Amino acid sequence: MRGVRVYSWSQFESKAFGGFWYETKKKVVGHVSAFTSAWYSLWPPVIGGYALVKWAENKYHEEQLHHRD
């Protein structure tokens, strides 16, 4: 066949884990970057909500102790 090229992968020439460490490093750096960029927008409401729930639980517990007979 003239003018037709066929490309194929050879099982002897390809690396099984050729880009494994590069891709893993890229994903870890991406996750750390996303975590640090979300610090000021995500974590203050989460910490505030947790503190509010703990305060409400403590207040309820104190009221239950004061109403004992």
ChimeraX attribute file (.defattr): number of C-alpha atoms within 10 A of each C-alpha:
attribute: neighborCount
match mode: 1-to-1
recipient: residues
	/A:1	4
	/A:2	4
	/A:3	4
	/A:4	5
	/A:5	6
	/A:6	4
	/A:7	5
	/A:8	5
	/A:9	7
	/A:10	7
	/A:11	8
	/A:12	7
	/A:13	7
	/A:14	9
	/A:15	9
	/A:16	9
	/A:17	8
	/A:18	9
	/A:19	9
	/A:20	11
	/A:21	10
	/A:22	10
	/A:23	11
	/A:24	11
	/A:25	11
	/A:26	11
	/A:27	12
	/A:28	11
	/A:29	12
	/A:30	12
	/A:31	12
	/A:32	11
	/A:33	11
	/A:34	11
	/A:35	13
	/A:36	12
	/A:37	11
	/A:38	11
	/A:39	10
	/A:40	10
	/A:41	10
	/A:42	12
	/A:43	12
	/A:44	11
	/A:45	11
	/A:46	11
	/A:47	11
	/A:48	11
	/A:49	12
	/A:50	12
	/A:51	12
	/A:52	12
	/A:53	12
	/A:54	12
	/A:55	12
	/A:56	12
	/A:57	12
	/A:58	12
	/A:59	11
	/A:60	11
	/A:61	11
	/A:62	11
	/A:63	11
	/A:64	10
	/A:65	9
	/A:66	8
	/A:67	7
	/A:68	6
	/A:69	4
